[in-house]
């Protein structure tokens, strides 16, 4: 069985952020501060481009399992990608108040934090973290 490519690395998060385009650095640092404060977990670089906080183990019906951060982000050229659990109570109302964004299955795509209502973003993150901890109580 192949080893997962996206797993925690020893690479410094600060060094990774310092290599990002200047336009992304401030927003990335602000998201790191928010996520670390809300999750209580330190930032860890997963793979080459995902900054994750906490960890849980998922198991597929096939029995295959893997680890993933409880919450995370990735500064990308086109968007900041915020990894959240979707489907929790009140998510739709919060997304409607959030500001300019797009969504994927468990991803929130934003151009810049100034496009968002930050208190709503923090509430989304809190609720996502709480939902993940309920679903995966053995997570960290």
C-alpha positions as CSV (number, residue, x, y, z in Angstrom):
1,X,0.0,0.0,0.0
2,X,1.3,3.4,-0.9
3,X,2.4,5.8,1.9
4,X,0.3,9.0,2.0
5,X,2.1,12.0,0.6
6,X,0.3,14.5,2.8
7,X,1.6,13.9,6.3
8,X,3.2,16.0,9.0
9,X,6.7,17.2,8.2
10,X,9.6,18.6,10.2
11,X,9.7,21.7,7.9
12,X,9.3,25.0,9.8
13,X,6.0,26.7,9.3
14,X,7.6,30.1,9.7
15,X,10.1,29.3,6.9
16,X,7.3,28.1,4.7
17,X,5.3,31.3,5.3
18,X,8.4,33.4,4.6
19,X,8.7,31.9,1.2
20,X,5.1,32.9,0.2
21,X,4.4,35.9,-2.0
22,X,4.2,39.1,0.1
23,X,0.6,39.5,-0.8
24,X,-0.3,36.2,1.0
25,X,2.0,36.4,4.1
26,X,0.0,38.7,6.3
27,X,-3.3,36.9,5.7
28,X,-1.5,33.5,6.2
29,X,0.0,34.6,9.5
30,X,-3.4,36.0,10.7
31,X,-5.1,32.7,9.8
32,X,-2.3,30.8,11.7
33,X,-2.9,32.9,14.8
34,X,-6.7,32.4,14.6
35,X,-6.5,28.7,14.0
36,X,-3.9,28.1,16.7
37,X,-5.9,30.1,19.2
38,X,-9.2,28.4,18.4
39,X,-7.8,24.8,18.2
40,X,-5.2,25.0,21.0
41,X,-2.8,23.1,18.7
42,X,0.4,24.4,17.2
43,X,0.8,24.8,13.4
44,X,2.4,21.9,11.6
45,X,3.3,21.7,7.9
46,X,1.6,18.8,6.3
47,X,3.2,17.7,3.0
48,X,4.7,20.7,1.2
49,X,1.9,23.3,1.5
50,X,-0.8,22.6,4.1
51,X,-0.6,24.2,7.6
52,X,-2.6,22.0,9.9
53,X,-3.7,22.2,13.5
54,X,-4.5,19.1,15.5
55,X,-4.9,15.7,14.0
56,X,-7.5,12.9,13.7
57,X,-7.5,9.5,12.1
58,X,-10.2,8.7,9.4
59,X,-11.0,5.2,8.3
60,X,-12.6,4.3,5.0
61,X,-15.1,1.4,4.6
62,X,-12.3,-0.6,3.0
63,X,-10.4,-0.4,6.3
64,X,-7.7,2.0,4.9
65,X,-7.0,4.8,7.2
66,X,-5.0,8.0,7.4
67,X,-4.4,11.2,9.4
68,X,-5.5,14.7,8.6
69,X,-5.5,18.0,10.5
70,X,-8.6,19.0,12.4
71,X,-8.5,22.4,10.8
72,X,-5.9,23.9,8.3
73,X,-5.0,26.2,5.5
74,X,-2.9,26.4,2.4
75,X,-1.8,29.7,0.8
76,X,-2.1,29.1,-2.9
77,X,-1.5,31.4,-5.9
78,X,-5.2,31.9,-6.7
79,X,-6.7,31.6,-3.2
80,X,-6.2,31.0,0.4
81,X,-7.7,27.6,1.1
82,X,-9.2,27.0,4.5
83,X,-9.9,23.4,5.4
84,X,-13.0,23.0,7.5
85,X,-15.5,20.3,8.3
86,X,-18.7,20.9,6.4
87,X,-22.3,20.0,7.2
88,X,-22.5,21.2,10.8
89,X,-25.6,23.0,12.2
90,X,-25.8,26.6,11.1
91,X,-23.1,26.4,8.5
92,X,-25.3,27.8,5.6
93,X,-26.3,30.9,7.6
94,X,-22.7,31.6,8.6
95,X,-21.5,31.2,5.0
96,X,-24.2,33.6,3.8
97,X,-22.8,36.2,6.2
98,X,-19.1,35.5,5.6
99,X,-18.4,37.6,2.6
100,X,-16.8,36.9,-0.8
101,X,-15.8,33.2,-1.0
102,X,-16.2,29.9,-2.8
103,X,-16.7,26.5,-1.3
104,X,-15.6,22.9,-2.1
105,X,-16.5,19.8,-0.2
106,X,-14.5,20.7,2.9
107,X,-12.7,23.8,1.6
108,X,-13.3,27.5,1.8
109,X,-11.6,29.5,-0.9
110,X,-10.9,33.2,-0.3
111,X,-8.8,35.7,-2.2
112,X,-8.0,37.8,0.9
113,X,-9.1,38.1,4.5
114,X,-10.3,41.7,3.9
115,X,-13.1,40.2,1.8
116,X,-14.5,38.4,4.9
117,X,-16.4,39.2,8.0
118,X,-13.8,38.0,10.5
119,X,-16.1,37.3,13.5
120,X,-18.2,35.1,11.2
121,X,-15.0,33.3,10.0
122,X,-14.0,32.7,13.6
123,X,-17.5,31.3,14.4
124,X,-17.2,28.9,11.4
125,X,-13.8,27.7,12.6
126,X,-15.0,27.2,16.2
127,X,-18.1,25.2,15.0
128,X,-16.0,23.2,12.6
129,X,-13.4,22.3,15.3
130,X,-16.2,21.4,17.7
131,X,-17.9,19.2,15.1
132,X,-14.6,17.4,14.3
133,X,-13.8,16.8,18.0
134,X,-17.3,15.3,18.5
135,X,-16.9,13.1,15.4
136,X,-13.4,12.1,16.3
137,X,-13.1,12.2,20.1
138,X,-9.7,10.4,20.0
139,X,-8.2,13.2,17.8
140,X,-5.7,15.7,19.2
